[in-house]
C-alpha cells in the first residue's frame, strides 16, 4: 500500500491530520498501528456478531459472509468451549 494511502487510512481511523498520522507512523514500533487498526476492525465485527439476532435472515447471511466474521465466530466458540471445559473440570 502506498504511504499516502496508509496515512489516509490512519487519518480516517483516528480523525487526525496527515502530519499527526505521519508522526505516529514514524515514532510507533513497526506494526503497532496496523495491529491497532486490526483490533478496531475485530471489535466492530464482534459488536455486530453480538447483535445478529437484531437482523433478518438475509442480513445475517450477508454479515456472516464477511471474512472477519469467521474469525469472530471461531474466537467466540473457543471462549465458550474453554468456559465449558473449565466448568466440567471444576465440577467433575
Secondary structure, DSSP 4 states (H G I P E B T S, - for coil): --HHHHHHHHHHHHT--HHHHHHHHHHSPTTHHHHHHHHHHHHHHHHHHHTGGGS-HHHHHHHHTSHHHHHHHHHHHHHHHHHHHHHHHHH-
